[in-house]
Amino acid sequence: MSRGLFLSFEGIDGSGKSTQARLLARHLQECGREVVLTREPGGSEGAEEIRRLVLEGPPDRWSAETELLLFTAARRDHLERLIRPALSRGAVVISDRFADSTRVYQGLTRGDLRSAVDLLHDKMIGMEPDRTFLIDMDPARGLARALGRQGGEERFESFGLEMQSRMRAGFADLAKDAPERIVVIDGARDADAVARSVIEALPSGAAGGG
């Protein structure tokens, strides 16, 4: 049995990471791997309920501190009910966002909460993806994409371009701090070109046989 593998996609809103997560899932399935494609916040029944609380409504619905607690609770439920069981049976778990998003959104861009984010992560989560793909995108272009979706989950997009720019810088700093885990992918190209770069950056053995 192939060992379990945990992969995540990160980036600002509208960067195309959700599309890339789906494309990678399809590629690995075609290679014969069991793939669990999931998202955060969400991925389990309880976490999806919390998703509706944090992604819908006006910008000032929650403080950054309250968001941090909600996101951590959602991630813990996601970890217990979906991620760990899938990894234990040898599946590839691909998550559209994980802890890096909390480090940026609540830890850096909406207050100086990074130490609290790290403390809660160490105590309640205690794991990182094997590889994280950071899809880098111009903030203005990403925000236009995100707002163009016209869905109901636009609470963070409504903070505007300045916050998107700060988030891009925050993700870039995380990549510099963890170059062995986080691979920066240029998201300004067509989806197929981006997908090829993602596949090239997979850990060895990801497609099976190791």
Secondary structure, DSSP 8 states (H G I E B T S, - for coil): ----EEEEEE-STTSSHHHHHHHHHHHHHHTT--EEEEESS-SSHHHHHHHHHHHSS-GGGS-HHHHHHHHHHHHHHHIIIIIHHHHHTT-EEEEES-HHHHHHHTTTSSSS-HHHHHHHIIIII----SEEEEEE--HHHHHHHHHHT--S--TTGGG-HHHHHHHHHHHHHHHHH-TTTEEEEETTS-HHHHHHHHHHTS-TTTTTT-
